[in-house]
């Protein structure tokens, strides 16, 4: 006998969104990426690496929370 998972609406309503985000914005982002072809996804990824305003780097998992905090402080 299994447990019935909650409806999508129940899950979404329980989430805490960052400033400027809400359930509608999340749905729009999900829809965009679900419709994206593999070629479009690859082109988007490649463009991100070519953007001179950002750097891509590998960060050890244990340092991810520290890096996230630094980014939050930078944007504050």
N, C-alpha and C positions, 0 to 999 in steps of 0.2 A: 504494500500500500504506500504510494508516494504522496508527497506534499505538493499541492497545487501552487505553482509560482504566482506571485502577485501580478496583476495587470500592469502593462507598461505605464499607464497613467499614475498608478500608485507609486511605482518606483521613481518616476520623474518628480512627482510632487514631494517626495521625501528628500531630495537632493538639495544641497546648499550650493548655490551658484556664485561664481566670482562676480565682482561688480561689473555691471553691464551685460551680464548673461542671464538668460531665463530659458524656460523649456522650449519656447519657440525658436530661439537662436540655436539651441542644441539640435533641434530637429532639422533646421535648415543646413547646419554643418554636416550632420549625418547624411542627409539626402544628397548633398553635393558630392560627398566622397563615395557614397554607394553607387551613384550614377557615373562616376569617373572611370574611364577605361584605363587599362594597364599602361598604355602609351602616354595618356595624359598624366597619370600619377608619376611615371618615370620622368617626364619633362618637368613637372613641378619640383620633384626632388633635385634634379640636376640644376634647375634655376636657383634653388635655395643655396647650393654650394657655390654658385657663381656670384652671389650677391656680395658686393664689397663692403656692405654695412654690417655684415655678420661673419662670425667665425664658427666653423663646425669643428668639434673636437670630441674625443673620447674621454669620458670621465668615469672613474671607478664608482661603482654602485654606492658604496658607503659615503661618497662625497656628494651625491646628488642632492640630498636635503640642504647641504651647505650652499651649493651652487644656486639652488632655487631661491634660497633666502637672499643671497647676494643680488640676484636678478630683481626680486621684489623691492629691495632697498633702492636699487638703481632707478627703478621706475617710479618710486614714491616721490 
